[in-house]
Amino acid sequence: NPFLLGAPQRGIEIGGYPNDGNLGWSLALVDGNNDNPAVRNSKDVYARVWKQFNLERDPAVRNTVQAAGPTGPRDHTSLRLGSFYYYGRNALNVGGTLFPDLPTIRDPFYRVGGDFRFKYRKAELYGLGMFGHDANQLVTGENSDRLMAGPPVNFSGGFAEGEYWIYPWLIGIMRYDVVNSPMDFQNSISKGFTRNRVSPGVQILIRANIKALFEYQRRWEAPVPGMAEFFRPNGFVTGVDFVF
């Protein structure tokens, strides 16, 4: 299934929120083929809703407009909880390109999960958890002209990231990513069922419109191509964001 939840999707989306900005919702119909042209007429469905709880003790502060102070952004102490659901049908063998004796193979799939964000003074903690399910039909028969239901492909995972404003121009970051996928183990992508990554880093605001990023990534154990050994492809990532 080539679908990527984080990739841009072509479609239409509607949503809204009340004046206090503490509740939001959205509903979308999309092609579901990432940023590539559509390959089927049917549309995928995406829905999301979130609720934010303002945790400021002083009611007067709770109702004021969020603003920036002398030490940087001053946001309300708050907790936001959200959930999302995505349903689609993966289309294979369109026009008989893979198996001429079979029609288009449509495998339903869905993604469901939740997310959170907690803000307190100079600190912020947020994350996401997701479960994925893909139906899996198998091609059988002497002439590859039959379909039978195969075992579904399931996986789960998510991330958690903490940020702290050391100075208005310096932000410390710690992030943890994890994916639990037996299929990745069977395809020799990882040594075990779990792939994870720990990423400490910093962001430096050089100017109001220029930000530099430095991040170290400690990754999971991956197999050495053509060998029965494993190694950690750790790396160091750097980049620059320029806004104009």
QUIBELCOR-V916333 format. One record per run of one state. SS is the DSSP state (a for helix, b for strand, c for the rest). FROM is the first residue (numbers start at 1). TO is the last residue. Records with the same first field share a line. If there is no record, write none. Layout:
BEGIN
SS=FROM-TO  FROM-TO
END
This chain:
BEGIN
c=1-10  18-22  31-43  55-58  63-66  70-71  75-77  93-93  97-104  121-122  135-136  141-145  150-152  168-169  181-181  187-193  208-209  220-220  224-229  233-234  243-244
b=11-17  23-30  44-54  67-69  72-74  78-92  105-120  123-134  137-140  146-149  153-167  170-180  194-207  210-219  221-223  230-232  235-242
a=59-62  94-96  182-186
END
